Structures are given as C-alpha cells and as structure tokens.
Amino acid sequence: MKTIPEHDLREIIDRPDIGEVVRANDDSAVRERAVDRLRLLWEERRFLFRISVYGLALFTLIAFLIPKRYESSAVLMPPDDQSNSGMMLAATLASKVTGSLGGIAGDMLGLKSSGDLFIGILRSRTVQDDLINKFDLRKEYGTSQWDRTRKILAARTMISEDRKSGIITITVTDNDPRRTAAVAAEYVAELNTVVSKLSTSSAHRERVFLEERLTQVKQDLESAEKDFSQFASKNGAIDIKEQGRAMVESAAVLEGQLIAAQSELQGLKQIYSENNVRVRSLRARISELQSQLQRLGGKQEVGAGATASDSGDLYPSIRKLPLLGVPYADLYRRTRVQEAVFETLTQEYELAKVSGAKEIPTVRVLDPPDVPERKSFPPRLVIMLFGAFFSGCAAVGWTLAKAHWNDTPSHNPQKQLALDVFGRVNSSMPWATPNGSRLQAASHKAWTAMVARGGKK
C-alpha cells in the first residue's frame, strides 16, 4: 500500500472541502462520545443514586458530630480623640478621602486613632491572660500550654473597626452560649481597666508630678508657718511695719504731751511753791510720760538679747523693732512664697485632673453582648447537601474512569505501567502474602491477627 507523504497529506487536509469533512467527522465523534457517556451514566443510575445516598448519610453524621458553636458580639462606640487642633485638622482632611485611600493616607500621616489603640489593647497578651485565668480556658480548650490557649482564643475572637464610623465590633465564638457572652463582656471590662491603668497621656504624667510636688510644698509651707508663728509669739511681733508706725506715732504724741506738761510746770513754778498740789500733780504726770517714753524707746531693756516677754511688755520697743525686722521679714516672705507656690500648684493640679479625664479615651458600649439563642456553626444543611453532591460527583468520576479503563487495550503502555505500579503497591500491603520483606511480613502478621480476632468476635 502506497503511503502519502506528510506534506501532501497536510495540503489535502488544508483544502476547504476536505477540511470541512474532517471537522464534521470530529464533531460527530465528540457527540457520539458524549452520548455514550450519558448512556453509561443512565445505565449506572442505581449505583450513582446509592453512592449519593451513602454520601448524604455519611455527611449527615459528620454534620451532627461537629460541636455547635455560638457567637456573641459587643459593639463599642468610637472613642473621643482629644488632640491638638493641628492633628484634628489633619485627621479631618484625611477622613475626607474616600475608600481605602483614606486609611492609607491616615497611616502615611501617622494619624493613629484611639480605635487602633483599643484594638491593640484587646489583642494584647495582658488581656488574653486575664481572660484565660478568669474563665479557666486552658481546661476548656483542653491544653495546658499558655501559647496554645492564646492562639485558640485569638482564633475564636474577631475584633474589627469600621473605618467610616469608627465603631469597634468584638465577636467571640465558643461552644457554650453563656460563656460566649461572658467572654465578650469581659473583653469590654478588661479594656476599661487597662485604659484607666496604663494611661500615658501628658496630662496624666503632669498630674502625677504635681501630686508629688504638692506634697513637698505642703510640708514646706507648714514648716514655714510654724517657724513664723513661734517667732511672732516669742517677740510679740504681729506686724513689724504697722507696729513701728503705731509706736512712732504714740511716741510723738507722748513727746508732745511731755513738752506741754513741762511748759505748764514752768509757769506754775513762778506762781506756786514746790509743795503746791497742782505742782506735785503736774510733776507726777511728767514723770509718767517720761516713763512711757522710756518704755517705748527701750531704755529699760534688761539686755541686748531680751525679748518682749522677758521684759514683761506685750510688744517690742522701738529700739528693738529694727533688729526684729530682718528675721521677721525673712520668715514672712518665706511663708508668703510657700503659700503662693501652693496655691499655684493646686490650681495646676485641678486643671491637670480635668485635662487627664478628657484625654483618657472612654469605652462606651453601643450594643452589649447577649446570650445567643441559635448556633452559628456548623451549617448542617449545607454540609449534607454538599456531601450528597460530592458523593454523586465522585461516583460519576469513578464510573467514567472505570469505563475508560476497560476500553483501554491491554497492550497500551500507560495501562501496563499502571497495572505494574498497582501490583507492586498491592503486594506491599498487609493483606498480601509475604514477599521476603521483614516489614511486609510483620505488617501481614499483624493484619492476619486482627482479622482473626475480628472473626472470633
């Protein structure tokens, strides 16, 4: 038989009339194969239906064996960000960018909101450890390792933030509906505790500093007041300046009265004798005025170090007032300075407390977690339908593969290779006769003993 060269064959096939015939034959062959496959599936419909039912039953059992899980969510209002006007303006401009570009712009500008801070705290190890200890989650999750328990808790907790509204949602999944709601509520409580305890705002640091400074200043003020009161009580120095002015005025009045009495005495001497009643009376008055002037002037002091209490006078003399003025003014100035510092620090402390209360982000709960009434997992109907569909598809694939295997000639190299591989693998299985391998012999012995034990039962 004469063969046609390859290039001549291609020329013949490329001819329009011959090409249409070949393509028509190929299409008809494809349709015939499709019809044959459909006929085969129809003939095996009982097998396909039986496998689908088995798959439905198996996946139904699996769906009911999977433990139930419940979800409970707590929704938090966005915290109030207390920042300076420049940062607030930049944040406002960044928030006007729509879509994901707004978050990217905020990250590039470094504008981290308190919502990001809240999420970071909720995901921290401190909060997780407190939850693990309170609910004994290591026992509930069946592990004694802290790291493993944290990973399970993190996998069952979803914390998200709405970029537009800033609302934070905490969703907890657990097998117990009551524990689910309790864990979600505890997340909120732990967030409040940690935020209040670990606040690092500038107002908080300023308040702590002012508290320490106020304690020291209060002690200094009490010491200065005590020293000043003891000095004033010992020396009778109530107000040196006013006392000096009052004493000088009193001395001037006494001096004037003394001069007038002496002038009057000179006139009476010219008229009356020394034994006259008026002369003696006027002399006594002059002597009293001179005594008062001497007491005011300090001429009757016992010594240089004598005080008002030592001499029996209520107030110090004019001569001693300048000596008392310097220590009095020093103690007075010290007391006044400590009072001014204490008042200023007290005002600053009150302002710092108000500012610190404003800067600490408050946790406001929009929707508290509630006990779920229905399970969130597993979706049993979906699993059952998927199992039936998957089993049907597997049965169809098996049927078509089996038909293709049977239609393949035995001398096909691929079929021969597959038979060789399957034969070698099967000969190494426990149920095969030992082939000299110790491992295969041991596995065959164990398989035989297991089958025999099962037959006796």
C-alpha positions as CSV (number, residue, x, y, z in Angstrom):
1,M,0.0,0.0,0.0
2,K,1.4,3.3,-1.1
3,T,1.8,5.9,1.7
4,I,1.1,9.6,1.2
5,P,3.9,12.0,2.2
6,E,3.2,14.1,5.2
7,H,3.3,17.4,3.4
8,D,0.9,16.1,0.7
9,L,-1.4,14.9,3.5
10,R,-1.4,18.4,5.1
11,E,-2.1,20.0,1.7
12,I,-5.1,17.7,1.2
13,I,-6.4,18.4,4.8
14,D,-6.0,22.1,4.2
15,R,-8.2,22.0,1.2
16,P,-11.6,23.6,2.1
17,D,-13.8,20.7,1.0
18,I,-11.6,18.1,2.7
19,G,-11.2,20.2,5.9
20,E,-14.9,20.6,6.3
21,V,-15.4,16.8,6.1
22,V,-12.7,16.1,8.7
23,R,-14.1,18.7,11.1
24,A,-17.6,17.3,10.6
25,N,-16.4,13.8,11.4
26,D,-14.6,15.2,14.6
27,D,-17.8,16.9,15.8
28,S,-19.9,13.8,15.2
29,A,-17.3,11.7,17.1
30,V,-17.4,14.1,20.1
31,R,-21.2,14.0,20.1
32,E,-21.1,10.2,20.0
33,R,-18.7,10.0,22.9
34,A,-20.9,12.4,24.9
35,V,-24.0,10.3,24.1
36,D,-22.1,7.1,25.1
37,R,-21.1,8.7,28.4
38,L,-24.6,9.8,29.2
39,R,-25.9,6.4,28.3
40,L,-23.4,4.8,30.6
41,L,-24.4,7.1,33.4
42,W,-28.0,6.3,32.8
43,E,-27.3,2.6,33.0
44,E,-25.4,3.1,36.3
45,R,-28.1,5.4,37.7
46,R,-28.8,3.0,40.6
47,F,-25.2,2.9,41.6
48,L,-24.9,6.7,41.4
49,F,-28.1,7.1,43.4
50,R,-26.9,4.6,46.0
51,I,-23.5,6.4,46.4
52,S,-25.2,9.8,46.7
53,V,-27.4,8.4,49.5
54,Y,-24.4,6.9,51.3
55,G,-22.6,10.2,51.0
56,L,-25.7,12.1,52.3
57,A,-25.9,9.7,55.3
58,L,-22.1,10.0,56.0
59,F,-22.0,13.8,55.8
60,T,-25.2,14.0,57.9
61,L,-23.5,12.0,60.6
62,I,-20.4,14.2,60.3
63,A,-22.6,17.4,60.5
64,F,-24.2,16.3,63.7
65,L,-20.9,15.1,65.2
66,I,-19.3,18.6,64.8
67,P,-19.7,20.5,68.0
68,K,-22.0,23.5,68.0
69,R,-20.5,27.0,68.2
70,Y,-22.2,30.2,69.2
71,E,-21.3,33.8,68.5
72,S,-21.8,36.9,70.7
73,S,-20.8,40.4,69.7
74,A,-20.2,43.6,71.7
75,V,-20.3,46.9,69.7
76,L,-18.3,49.9,71.0
77,M,-18.8,53.5,70.1
78,P,-15.8,55.2,68.6
79,P,-13.7,56.9,71.4
80,D,-13.3,60.6,71.6
81,D,-9.9,61.6,70.4
82,Q,-8.6,64.6,72.4
83,S,-5.7,66.1,70.3
84,N,-4.4,69.4,69.3
85,S,-6.0,71.5,66.6
86,G,-3.3,70.7,64.0
87,M,-3.7,67.0,64.4
88,M,-7.5,67.3,64.4
89,L,-7.4,69.3,61.2
90,A,-5.1,66.8,59.5
91,A,-7.3,63.9,60.7
92,T,-10.3,65.6,59.3
93,L,-8.7,66.2,55.9
94,A,-7.5,62.5,55.8
95,S,-11.0,61.3,56.7
96,K,-12.5,63.0,53.7
97,V,-10.6,60.7,51.3
98,T,-13.0,58.0,50.3
99,G,-12.5,54.3,50.2
100,S,-9.2,52.6,51.1
101,L,-7.2,55.7,50.2
102,G,-8.4,57.3,53.4
103,G,-6.9,54.6,55.6
104,I,-3.6,54.7,53.5
105,A,-3.4,58.4,53.9
106,G,-4.0,58.2,57.6
107,D,-1.3,55.6,58.0
108,M,1.2,57.7,56.0
109,L,0.5,60.8,58.1
110,G,0.8,58.8,61.3
111,L,-2.7,59.6,62.4
112,K,-3.4,56.6,64.6
113,S,-6.8,57.0,66.3
114,S,-7.9,55.7,69.7
115,G,-9.7,53.0,67.9
116,D,-6.4,51.5,66.8
117,L,-5.2,51.8,70.4
118,F,-8.3,50.0,71.7
119,I,-7.8,47.1,69.2
120,G,-4.2,46.8,70.1
121,I,-5.1,46.6,73.8
122,L,-7.8,44.0,73.2
123,R,-5.3,41.8,71.3
124,S,-2.6,42.2,73.9
125,R,-1.3,39.3,75.9
126,T,-2.3,41.1,79.2
127,V,-6.0,41.0,78.3
128,Q,-5.8,37.4,76.9
129,D,-4.1,36.1,80.1
130,D,-6.7,37.8,82.3
131,L,-9.5,36.1,80.3
132,I,-7.7,32.7,80.4
133,N,-7.4,32.9,84.2
134,K,-10.9,34.1,84.8
135,F,-12.7,31.5,82.7
136,D,-10.1,28.8,83.1
137,L,-9.8,28.5,79.3
138,R,-6.9,26.1,79.4
139,K,-9.1,23.5,80.8
140,E,-12.0,24.4,78.5
141,Y,-9.7,24.2,75.4
142,G,-8.0,21.0,76.6
143,T,-4.5,22.3,76.7
144,S,-2.0,23.2,79.4
145,Q,0.1,25.5,77.3
146,W,-0.4,29.2,77.6
147,D,0.7,29.9,74.0
148,R,-1.6,27.3,72.6
149,T,-4.5,28.7,74.6
150,R,-3.8,32.2,73.5
151,K,-3.8,31.1,69.8
152,I,-7.1,29.3,70.3
153,L,-8.6,32.4,72.0
154,A,-7.3,34.7,69.3
155,A,-8.7,32.3,66.6
156,R,-12.2,32.4,68.3
157,T,-12.2,36.2,68.7
158,M,-12.6,38.6,65.8
159,I,-12.0,42.4,66.5
160,S,-12.8,44.8,63.7
161,E,-13.2,48.5,63.2
162,D,-15.4,50.3,60.7
163,R,-13.2,52.8,59.0
164,K,-16.0,55.2,58.2
165,S,-17.9,55.3,61.5
166,G,-15.1,54.1,63.8
167,I,-17.4,51.6,65.5
168,I,-15.5,48.6,67.0
169,T,-17.0,45.2,67.0
170,I,-15.8,42.3,69.3
171,T,-17.2,38.9,68.2
172,V,-16.5,35.8,70.3
173,T,-17.1,32.2,69.3
174,D,-17.4,29.4,71.8
175,N,-19.2,26.1,72.4
176,D,-21.2,27.4,75.4
177,P,-23.6,30.3,74.7
178,R,-23.4,31.8,78.2
179,R,-19.6,31.7,78.2
180,T,-19.6,33.3,74.8
181,A,-21.5,36.3,76.1
182,A,-19.4,36.4,79.3
183,V,-16.1,36.4,77.4
184,A,-17.3,39.2,75.1
185,A,-18.4,41.3,78.1
186,E,-15.1,40.6,79.9
187,Y,-13.2,42.0,76.9
188,V,-15.0,45.3,77.4
189,A,-14.3,45.3,81.1
190,E,-10.6,44.5,80.6
191,L,-10.4,47.3,78.0
192,N,-11.8,49.7,80.6
193,T,-9.4,48.5,83.2
194,V,-6.2,48.6,81.1
195,V,-7.0,52.0,79.6
196,S,-7.5,53.5,83.0
197,K,-4.5,51.8,84.5
198,L,-1.9,52.3,81.7
199,S,-2.8,55.8,80.5
200,T,0.4,57.5,79.3
201,S,-1.1,60.9,78.4
202,S,0.8,64.1,79.1
203,A,-1.9,65.3,81.4
204,H,-1.6,62.1,83.5
205,R,2.2,62.5,83.8
206,E,1.7,66.1,84.8
207,R,-0.9,65.2,87.4
208,V,1.5,62.6,88.9
209,F,4.3,65.2,89.1
210,L,2.0,67.8,90.6
211,E,0.8,65.4,93.2
212,E,4.4,64.8,94.4
213,R,5.3,68.5,94.2
214,L,2.2,69.5,96.2
215,T,3.1,67.0,99.0
216,Q,6.6,68.6,99.3
217,V,5.3,72.2,99.1
218,K,2.7,71.5,101.7
219,Q,5.3,70.2,104.1
220,D,7.5,73.3,103.5
221,L,4.5,75.6,104.0
222,E,3.6,74.0,107.3
223,S,7.2,74.3,108.4
224,A,7.4,78.0,107.4
225,E,4.1,78.8,109.1
226,K,5.2,77.1,112.3
227,D,8.6,79.0,112.4
228,F,6.8,82.3,111.7
229,S,4.2,81.8,114.4
230,Q,6.8,80.8,117.0
231,F,8.9,83.8,116.2
232,A,6.0,86.2,116.3
233,S,4.7,84.7,119.6
234,K,8.1,84.9,121.3
235,N,8.8,88.5,120.3
236,G,5.3,89.9,120.2
237,A,5.9,90.8,116.6
238,I,2.5,90.8,114.9
239,D,3.3,93.2,112.1
240,I,6.6,95.0,112.4
241,K,5.8,97.7,109.9
242,E,2.5,98.6,111.4
243,Q,3.8,98.2,114.9
244,G,6.7,100.6,114.2
245,R,4.4,103.2,112.7
246,A,2.0,102.9,115.6
247,M,4.8,103.2,118.2
248,V,6.4,106.2,116.4
249,E,3.0,108.0,116.4
250,S,2.5,107.1,120.1
251,A,5.9,108.4,121.0
252,A,5.3,111.6,119.1
253,V,2.0,112.1,121.0
254,L,3.7,111.4,124.3
255,E,6.6,113.7,123.5
256,G,4.1,116.5,122.7
257,Q,2.2,115.9,125.9
258,L,5.5,115.9,127.8
259,I,6.6,119.2,126.3
260,A,3.3,120.7,127.1
261,A,3.4,119.5,130.7
262,Q,6.9,120.8,131.2
263,S,5.9,124.2,129.9
264,E,2.9,124.3,132.2
265,L,5.1,123.2,135.1
266,Q,7.5,126.2,134.5
267,G,4.6,128.5,134.6
268,L,3.2,127.1,137.8
269,K,6.6,127.3,139.5
270,Q,6.5,131.1,139.0
271,I,3.2,131.3,140.8
272,Y,3.2,128.4,143.3
273,S,5.7,126.8,145.6
274,E,7.1,123.3,145.2
275,N,4.6,121.9,147.8
276,N,1.6,123.0,145.9
277,V,-0.8,120.4,144.9
278,R,-1.0,121.4,141.3
279,V,2.8,121.5,141.0
280,R,3.1,118.0,142.6
281,S,0.4,116.6,140.4
282,L,2.0,118.0,137.2
283,R,5.3,116.6,138.2
284,A,3.8,113.2,138.7
285,R,2.2,113.4,135.2
286,I,5.6,114.5,133.7
287,S,7.3,111.5,135.4
288,E,4.7,109.1,134.0
289,L,5.1,110.5,130.5
290,Q,8.8,110.1,130.7
291,S,8.5,106.6,131.9
292,Q,6.2,105.7,129.0
293,L,8.6,107.3,126.5
294,Q,11.5,105.3,128.0
295,R,9.5,102.0,127.7
296,L,8.7,102.8,124.0
297,G,12.3,103.7,123.4
298,G,13.6,100.5,125.0
299,K,15.8,102.2,127.6
300,Q,14.5,99.8,130.3
301,E,15.5,96.6,128.5
302,V,17.5,94.2,130.6
303,G,19.9,93.2,127.9
304,A,20.6,93.1,124.2
305,G,19.0,89.7,123.8
306,A,16.0,90.4,125.9
307,T,12.6,89.9,124.3
308,A,9.2,91.4,124.9
309,S,8.2,88.5,127.0
310,D,11.3,88.8,129.1
311,S,10.7,92.5,130.0
312,G,7.0,91.9,130.7
313,D,5.8,94.1,127.8
314,L,3.2,92.9,125.3
315,Y,5.1,94.3,122.3
316,P,8.8,95.0,121.5
317,S,10.2,98.5,121.9
318,I,11.0,100.9,119.1
319,R,14.7,100.3,119.7
320,K,14.3,96.6,119.1
321,L,12.0,96.8,116.1
322,P,14.8,97.2,113.6
323,L,16.5,94.2,115.0
324,L,13.4,92.1,114.7
325,G,12.5,93.4,111.2
326,V,15.1,91.3,109.2
327,P,14.2,87.9,110.6
328,Y,10.5,88.8,110.7
329,A,10.6,89.9,107.0
330,D,12.5,86.7,106.1
331,L,10.1,84.4,107.8
332,Y,7.1,86.3,106.5
333,R,8.5,86.3,102.9
334,R,9.2,82.6,103.1
335,T,5.7,81.9,104.3
336,R,4.1,84.0,101.6
337,V,6.2,82.4,98.9
338,Q,5.2,78.9,100.0
339,E,1.6,80.0,100.1
340,A,1.8,81.4,96.5
341,V,3.5,78.2,95.3
342,F,0.9,76.0,97.0
343,E,-2.0,78.0,95.5
344,T,-0.5,77.9,92.0
345,L,0.3,74.2,92.1
346,T,-3.2,73.5,93.5
347,Q,-4.8,75.2,90.5
348,E,-2.5,73.5,88.1
349,Y,-3.3,70.1,89.7
350,E,-7.0,70.6,89.3
351,L,-6.6,71.6,85.7
352,A,-4.4,68.6,85.1
353,K,-7.0,66.3,86.6
354,V,-9.7,67.7,84.3
355,S,-7.4,67.5,81.3
356,G,-6.4,64.0,82.1
357,A,-10.0,62.9,82.4
358,K,-10.6,64.4,78.9
359,E,-7.6,62.7,77.4
360,I,-8.3,59.2,78.7
361,P,-10.5,57.5,76.0
362,T,-13.7,56.3,77.4
363,V,-15.2,53.0,76.5
364,R,-18.8,53.4,75.6
365,V,-20.8,50.3,74.8
366,L,-23.3,50.7,72.0
367,D,-24.6,47.1,71.9
368,P,-23.7,44.9,74.9
369,P,-23.1,41.2,74.3
370,D,-26.2,38.9,74.7
371,V,-26.5,35.2,75.1
372,P,-27.0,33.7,71.6
373,E,-30.2,31.7,71.0
374,R,-29.1,29.9,67.8
375,K,-25.9,28.3,66.8
376,S,-23.6,29.9,64.2
377,F,-21.7,26.8,63.2
378,P,-21.9,24.2,61.7
379,P,-24.3,24.8,58.8
380,R,-25.7,21.2,58.8
381,L,-28.0,21.5,55.8
382,V,-25.1,22.9,53.7
383,I,-22.8,20.1,54.8
384,M,-25.4,17.5,54.0
385,L,-26.2,18.8,50.5
386,F,-22.5,19.2,49.8
387,G,-21.9,15.7,50.9
388,A,-24.6,14.3,48.6
389,F,-23.3,16.4,45.7
390,F,-19.7,15.5,46.3
391,S,-20.5,11.8,46.6
392,G,-22.5,11.9,43.3
393,C,-19.7,13.7,41.5
394,A,-17.2,11.1,42.9
395,A,-19.5,8.2,41.7
396,V,-19.8,9.8,38.2
397,G,-16.0,10.2,38.0
398,W,-15.5,6.6,39.2
399,T,-17.9,5.3,36.6
400,L,-16.4,7.2,33.7
401,A,-12.8,6.3,34.8
402,K,-13.8,2.6,35.1
403,A,-15.3,2.7,31.6
404,H,-12.3,4.4,30.2
405,W,-10.0,1.8,31.9
406,N,-12.0,-1.1,30.4
407,D,-12.0,0.4,26.9
408,T,-8.2,0.9,27.0
409,P,-6.4,-2.0,25.2
410,S,-4.3,-4.2,27.5
411,H,-1.2,-3.6,25.3
412,N,-1.4,0.1,26.0
413,P,1.9,1.2,27.6
414,Q,0.2,3.5,30.1
415,K,-2.2,0.8,31.2
416,Q,0.6,-1.6,31.6
417,L,2.6,0.9,33.7
418,A,-0.4,1.5,35.9
419,L,-1.0,-2.2,36.4
420,D,2.6,-2.7,37.3
421,V,2.5,0.1,39.9
422,F,-0.8,-1.1,41.4
423,G,0.5,-4.6,41.6
424,R,3.7,-3.6,43.4
425,V,1.8,-1.4,45.8
426,N,-0.8,-4.2,46.5
427,S,2.0,-6.7,47.1
428,S,3.4,-4.5,49.9
429,M,0.0,-4.2,51.7
430,P,-0.6,-6.0,54.9
431,W,-3.2,-8.3,53.3
432,A,-0.7,-9.6,50.7
433,T,1.4,-12.7,51.1
434,P,4.9,-12.0,52.5
435,N,7.4,-11.4,49.7
436,G,10.6,-11.6,51.7
437,S,10.5,-8.1,53.2
438,R,10.6,-8.1,57.0
439,L,8.5,-5.0,57.3
440,Q,5.8,-6.5,54.9
441,A,6.0,-9.8,56.8
442,A,5.4,-8.1,60.2
443,S,2.6,-6.0,58.8
444,H,1.0,-9.2,57.3
445,K,1.2,-10.9,60.6
446,A,-0.5,-8.0,62.4
447,W,-3.2,-7.9,59.7
448,T,-3.8,-11.6,60.0
449,A,-4.1,-11.5,63.8
450,M,-6.5,-8.5,63.6
451,V,-8.7,-10.3,61.0
452,A,-8.7,-13.5,63.1
453,R,-9.7,-11.6,66.3
454,G,-12.5,-9.8,64.4
455,G,-13.8,-13.2,63.1
456,K,-13.9,-14.7,66.6
457,K,-15.9,-11.8,67.9
